[in-house]
């Protein structure tokens, strides 16, 4: 496989193998430890169960003809000497102890009784547990020769010459411990080698299968990512929900969709930007050419023009300066809205008061054009929750648009009506109207429905309105018929005082 075709790096493979080797080691060590522990426990329990009655037999056989105590109350050492001799002839690992009723060791051949400091005692709790369950329950008792250690044992109570106590027999004494340790070491060595080899063999097989299986989806995802990187923008991970790494697969698909979407958006924005520049250049040239023409006329014919002509030329120049200023302001406003640099500051305000102010502002223009501009507001006061400056700008553009396309003796009405949780704002005119096939495009910038009309707009007024509606999470609807007028309708959330 060439370097270009590799989907997994050697570093990842090394890490996976290192993890499996460590896993094999831990599994082998755990297997050996657990096996050894339970094998040792099994051996101890078996030995204790087989020799559970040995202490009882010692009492029954040895104490029948001879007492464990002499007439002076001391321990019958010869008896215990013979007892140990007989017991060790059968099992060298056995150690016999004579205990009193409190668990103190009275005598044992394996202890040095000359050293008073070596006198030992054992706990009676495991002895009582052993006797109660007749040796059928596994239990460890104290080792008198090794303080703190516990061994398997057999025990039985005695009552001789008014003395009570226990015969306590350690079944795994020092000799047993030495032999057991030696055999256990050999057992662990053999078991360790065998278990490790078998574990490594099976782990190697499982590891190869596991690495192949675990990295199958990763290899597929890597190939898909590489195809996307190489230019195949339609490359996606099929059925990501079935992948072993579903989150990564879905995230890649979502990321790829976002990248493609952003690329399409950038291409669209670039195209629109070029169209905007072309249209703006055209609209800027018109007032600039008019300005230049009239200013040159004033400069060349200043001495021959009458005062009335000069004032007319200056007024035309002034009007075109206003048009140019208005166009530039609209361009800045639209560019900010399109770049999402405007964040609406929503607050409760009276849409009724705002509408009264706008009607008063445009009434002079309407009267000059002999248009009846009215406010229809059946409610005394309508409160909405929105950005007052942006809503004012939208209403201003809509009223200007209505006045521009309404002939003399026509009518423009701004109506407010509360409907449920919203307030409906409707700007209706009796103007030229809009053809049905043109209505879906009127909010596109620089889209003009009547290219033959003398009153050509800048093409940004309605586009700005649409952007403002988007910022308020609402839509604007147009209802229009040619030669019957138009209605622009949108809703804003009502505010309850």
N, C-alpha and C positions, 0 to 999 in steps of 0.2 A: 504494500500500500504506500503510495507516494505521500510526501509531507502535506501536499495540498488536500489529499483525500482523508487525512486522519481526522477523526471526530473527537478522540480522547487524547489528552496529552500524557506523555510518559510519567509526568509528576503525579497525575491523578491515579494512574495504574499502580505506581509504587506505593502511594498512600493506601490504596485499597488492599494491596498484598500485605503491607505492613500491618494493617488492621486485622487481616485474617490470620497472620502468623501470631500476633499477640493473642488473638482469640483462641487459636489452637493451643498455645502455651497455657493460657488460663484454664481452658477446658481440661487439658491433660492433668495439670496440677490439682484442679478441683476434683477430677475423677479419682485420682490416686488417693488424695486425702480422704474423700468421702468413703471410698471403698475400704481403705485401711481402717478408718474409724469404725465402720459398721462390722467389718470382719473381726476386729479385736473385741468389739462389744459382743458379737455373736459367740466368739470363742469363750469369753468370760462367763456369759450367761449359761452356755452349755455345760461348762465345767462346774459351775455352782449348782445347777439343777441336778447333775449326775451325782454330786457329792453332798447333797443337801442333808442327808441323814447320817453323815459320818460322825458328827459330834454326838448325836443320840446313841449311835452304836458304841462309841468309846465309853460313854457313861454306863451303858447296859452291860458291856463285856468286862471292862476293867474295874469299875467300881463295885461289881457284884461280889467279888471275893476279897478285895482289898480296898481300904479307905484311902482317899487322897490326902488325908491328914494323919499325922502320928498322934500318940497319946498326949504329948505335950502341946498339941495344937499347931505344930509346924507342918509344912508341906511334906508329903511323902515323896522325896526326890527320887529314890530308886524306882518307885512305881512310874514316875514320869520319864525317867531315863529309859526304862524298858519300853514304855509306850512310844516314845519318840523313835527308838530303835526299830520297833515293829512298823511304825507308820512310814518312816523314811525308806524302809526296805521295799515298801510298796510304791511310795511316791515321795521323792526327795524334795519336792516343792512345798510340802505341808509343814506348817509351824503350829504347835499346840500351845495354848495359853490357858491357865487356870485363873478365873476372875472371881472376885467376891460379888456381893449383891449390888455394889456401887459401881462396878466396872473397873476396879483397880486390879492390875495384874499381880497375882500372888506368886506365880511361878511359871517359868518356861525355860526349857533347856537352851533356847537360842539367845536368852538374855543374860547379861552379867549382873547377877544379883548382889555381888560384892560391892558394886558401886551404887550407893544409896541414891545418887542423883539420877540414875538410869531407870528408877522405878517408874513405870508407865501406867496409864489408864486409858481405857477406850470408852467411846460414847455408847450408851446403852440404847439409844433411839433406833439405830439400824438393826441391833440385835433383837429388840422387841418386835420390830416390824417383820424381821425374818421368821421368828418363832410364831408370830400371829398368823402369817400366811403359809407356814409349813414349808418354807423354802421354795415356793412356787412363783414368787415374785422377785425379780432381779433387784438386788440392792448391794451397795458397797459399804464396807465398814472400815474403821481406822486400822492402820498398820502400826503396831506398837514399836516396831524397829525404825520406822521412818515417820516422824511427826509431820502431819500435814498431808500425808498420802493415804489413799484408800485402796483396798483390795477386796477381792471376792472372798467370802468366808462361809463357814458352817458353824452353827451355835446351837447349844441345847442347855437347859437349866438343870442344876443338880440340887439335891438336898440330902446331906450326909452328916450324921452326928450333930444335928442341930445347926449345921452351917449351910447357908444358901449361896448360890453363885451360878456361874456359867462356865462351860467348857467352850472356848472360843478357838476355832481352828482357821488359820489363814490358808486358803487353798492355792494361792499364787505367791509363794514366798520369794526370798532373794534368789534362790537357785532358778525358780521358774522365770523370774524377771530377766536374769542373765540370758537364759536360753531363748526366751521370747524376744528379747531385743535383737539378738543375733539373727534369729529366723525372720523377724519382722524387717530387718534391714535388707536381707536377701530378697524377701518377698516384694518389698517396695522397689528394689532395683529391677527385678524381673518385670513386675507389674508396670513400673514406670516406662521401661524401654518398650514393652509390648503395647501398652496403652497409647504411648506417644506416637509410635509408628502407625498404629491403626487410626488414631485420631488424625494424624497428619495426612494419611492416605485419603480417608473419607472427607476431611476438610478441604483437601486439594481438589477433589472432584466437586464437592459442594461449592467451593470457592469459585472454581471456573464457571460453573453453571450460574451461581449467584451474580458474579460480576457481569457475565453476559446478559443475564436477565435484567439486573438492576440498571445497567447502562444502555439497554435497548432503547428505551424512551429518550434517554439523554442523547444517544447518537442520532435518533430521528430529529429531535429538537435542534441539535447542532447543525445537521444538514439543512434543515429548513431555515435556520438563522443565516447560514452561509449563502443559501440561494437568495434570500432577501437582500443580503449585503451585496451580492453580485449583480443586483438589478432586477430580480424577479419580484416586483412589488405585490404580486398576487399570492406569493408563497405564504401559506398558513399551516399551522399544526392541525391535522385532522382529528376530530373527536377529542378535544383537550380534556373533557370530563372523564375519559377513560384512561388518561395517562397516569403513571405512577407519581408524577410530579405535576398534578393538575394545576396548582396555583401558578407555577412557572409557565406552563403551556398557555393558560388563559391570559396571563399577563403579557406574554409575547404577542399573542393574537391581538389583544387590545392595544398594545403599543404600536404594532404594525398598522392597525386600522387608524390610529391617531396620526401616525406619521404620514400615511397616504392622504388622510383627510386634510391635514395641515398643508401638504404639498398642493392638493387640489385647491384649497382655500387661497394659498399664496399665488397660485397661477391665476385664479379668478380675480384676486385683489389686484394683481399686476395688470391684468387685462382691463379691469375697471379703472385702474389708475391712469392707464394710457388714454382710455376713452375720456376720463375726466379732464386730463390735461388738454386733450384736443378740443373738447367742448368749452372749457374755460378760456382757452386761447381765443376761440372764436368769439365768445361773449365779451372778452376783455377788449378785443380789437375794435368791436363796434363802437362802444362809447369813447374809446381812445381816439379812433379815427374822426368821430364827430367833434370831439374836443379840439383835436389838432386843426381840423378844417375851419371851425369857427374862430379859433384864436388867430390863425393865419389870416383869415378874412379881416378880422379886426385890426391886425397889424398892417396889412397892405392897404385897406380901404378906410382907414380910420378918419381921414380928412374928408372923404366923400360921403360917408354914411351919415344918415340923420340920427338925431338923438333917440328917436323911437326904434330905429333899426338896431342901434347899438344895444339898447336895453333888451330887445328881443333876442339878439345873439348871446348876450350875457346870461339871459334866463335859460336858453337852451343849453349853454355850457354848464350852468349851475345844475340843471336837471340831470345831465349826463354824469356830472361828478357824483351826484347822489346815487345814481344807478351803479356807478363803478364802486362807490364805497359800500353800497348794500350788497353787491355781488361778492366783494372781498370778505365782508363780514360773514356772509352765508358760507363761503368756502372754509373759513376758519372754524365756524360753528360745526359744519358737517364733518370736517376732518377730525375734530375732537370727539364727536359722537361715534364716528366710525372706528377710531383708534381706542374706544372705550376709556377715554380719559375723563369722561364726565360721570360722576357718581350722584345719583339723585338723593337729595336730602328731603325725605318725606316728613310732612308735618300736617296737622289739621288746619284747613283754611276754608274760607267761604268762597265757593265757586260762583255764587250769586254776585257778591261784591266785585270779584274779578271780572265777571261778564259785563256788569254795569260800566266799569272803567273802560273796558275795551270798546263797548258800543259807543260810549262818549268820545273816545279817541278817534274812531273811524267814521263818526257821523258826518263830520265836515267833508271828508272825501266822498262819502256816499251822496251827500246833498249836491256836491258839485257834479256828480255823474247822474243826478236825478234818480237815485236808487233809494228805496225805502228800507232802512236798516233797523230791525226790531229785535227786542229780547222777549222771549216767551218763557216765563218762569212762574208756573202755578204755585210753587212752594214759596213761602215767605223767605226762607233762607236754607240753602243746600250746603252742607259741610262735607268736604271730601278729605281723604288722607293721601297726599301726593306732594311732589315738588312744585311749589307754586310758580317759580320762575320758568321751569320747563313747560308746565301746562300753559302758562301765559304765552310762551313762544309758540306752542303748537296752535292755540286758538288764534293768535295773531296771523300766522301763516295761512290758516284755513279761511279766515275772514278776508284777508287780502286776495287769496285765490278766488273766493266767491265774488268779490267786487270786480275783479279783473275780467271775469267771464260772464258778467251780467250786464245786459244792455240797459239803456235809459228806460225809466218807468218800471223797472223790474224790482224785485224784492229779495232781500237776504235776511234770514231769520236764525238767530241763535237761541235754541230752546234747551231748557234744563228740566229733567224729570227724574224723580226718585223711583227706582224699580228694585224692590227688595233691599239687598245689602249694597247696591250700587247706585250711582247717579249716571243717567244717560245724557250725554252731551251731543246735540245734533245741530250741524250748520247746514242749512238748506238755502238754495238759491234758485232763481227762475232763469238761469242763464242758458248757454248753448247746449249744455249736457255733454255726455261722454258716450261714445259708441260702446256697445257691450263687449266687443272683442278687444277694445283698448283698456277697459277697466282694470284687468289684472296687472297692468304695467304702469299705471299712473304714479305709483310710489317709487319707481326706479328713477334714479337721478338722471336728469336731462332728458326724460321721456316726455315729449310734448305730443298731445293727441291731435292738435290742429296745427299742422306745420304751415298752413296757408294763412293763419290768423296774423293780423298785424300786431296784436298784443302778445308777443312771445315772452314767456317768463324765463327765469334763469335756470329752471329745471332742478332746483334744489329745495324749494319750499316744502313740497309734499314729502320728499325724501327725508327731510329733517323731522317732519311730523311723525313719520313711520319709526324713525330711530327713537324718538321720545316715547312713543307708545311701547316700544320694545323694552325700554328702561323701566317702564311701569308695569311690565308683565300683562299688558292688555293689547287688544287689536283694534284697528280702525277699519271700518267697512264703508264702501261707497255704493250708493244706490242712484242710478242715473239713467235717463233716457234722452236721446238726442232731441234738442229744441224744447225740452220740458224742464230742464234744470237738473241739479245734483244735490245729494244729501251725503254728508260725511258724518259718521256716527262712531262714537267710542264711549267706553264706560270707565269710571273711576270708583274705587271703593268709598262708600259713604262712611262718614265719621259720626258716631253717636256721642252727643255731648253728655 
